[in-house]
Amino acid sequence: MGRGIKLFKVLGIQISIDYTWFIVFVLFAWSLSYGYFPFRNPGFTQGTYLFMGVISAFFLFACVLIHELSHSYTANRLGLDIKEITLFIFGGVAQLTKEPEDAITELKIAIAGPAASAVLAIVFWVAFGFIDASAFPVLSAIVAYLAFINMILLIFNMIPGFPLDGGRVFRALWWARTGDLNRATKVASSIGKGFALFLIITGFLQIMVGNFTGGLWSVLIGVFVQQAAESGYQQVLMKHALEGVKVGDLMSKGVVTVEEGKRLSELVDNYFFKYHYVSFPVTSDGHVEGLITLNGVRSVEKEKWGNTLVRDVMYRLGPQDTLNPNDSAMEALSKMASDGAGRYPVIENGRLVGILSKRDIIKALEMKAGLER
């Protein structure tokens, strides 16, 4: 399970907040309260500026959430299964269980977020026009800022470098024109990395002339975009390498299992110390019932290991916690990344036939890369 706080569901999509979100929320509220609003709207008390900063930061992230929901809702309508959106330090990210299979689907999903930002910018500009600034100066300033920031988000996101929305639109158009997803992703990622380098250099220049806060954000965002652009390209390469590969082709067979009635003291001495795995499938009459992990054992005081059975501390497996030999290896890897799990039991007709780990997939990728050199 990923870190963070689960909030609520919208359109069947779980909305969560990563702990890093609180850092950026405070920084945004602080910069708006002590920088942007005092400069643009002088004459208010500091308490009023704090109110304006906190409210504006809150609505900014509400707009980011609407942006991500637009992507996710469109993706779900087109057959992709997005179950969760997480707000974190650099905005928001939707957890895709699989990538679009064609360019048109990619294009529709990519354009949905910027379209939402454009609508929000228009709505806030229209609202700003109807507000009497002399009667409601605080409200007018906040609405004007939200119109401005949504337009900035739209422009920033439409820069044609992966992983920004503009980069995904560019990739989709190139993919549709050439039919070559790998090449389209490489070009879009190169543009994204070039833009990231520009942000980093610009950020350092801002720091050198005294704009430390703005420069630091530029550097951090540049580093994030650079890493995301590179990982996006690597993901496409992995998808190509694992195309047509099934879980059954990569899984390890002859799996070491543990009976649920064993005591933890036996488990530690005869399994963890002997085989050096961090988890073992737990069986009962030949059927897999759960998974016992090293962390599960650590949760019990050492003095109680001799009287505690494996079944008492094992994690009971549900259908979502196992794989089938016919499952796609790429989808299994995506599942591991989404759930944070390192190994999955592979079940066929109710029986354990193997276990798949990230190590198994990485070894296969390394071997394929070596053979293609």
Buried (B, 14 or more C-beta within 10 A) or exposed (E): EEEBEEEEEBEEBBBBBBEBBEEBBEBBBBBBBBBBBBEEBEEBEEEBBBBBBBBBBEBBBEBBBBBBBBBBBBBBEBEBEBBBBBBBBBBBBBBBBBBBEEBEBBBBBBBBBBBBBBBBBEBBBEBBEEBEBEEEBBBBBBBBBBBBBBBEBBEBBBBBBBBBBBBBBBBBBBBBEEEEBEBBBBBBBBBBBEBBEBBBEBBBEBBEEEBEBBBBBBBBBBBBBBEBBBEBBEBBBBBEBBEEBBBBEBBBEEBEBBBBEBBBBBBBEEBBEEEEBEBBBBBEEEEBBBBBBBEBBEEBEEEEBEEBBBBEBBBEBEEEBBBBBEBBBBBBBBBBEBBEBBBBBBBBEEEBBBBBBBEBBEEBBEEBEEEEE
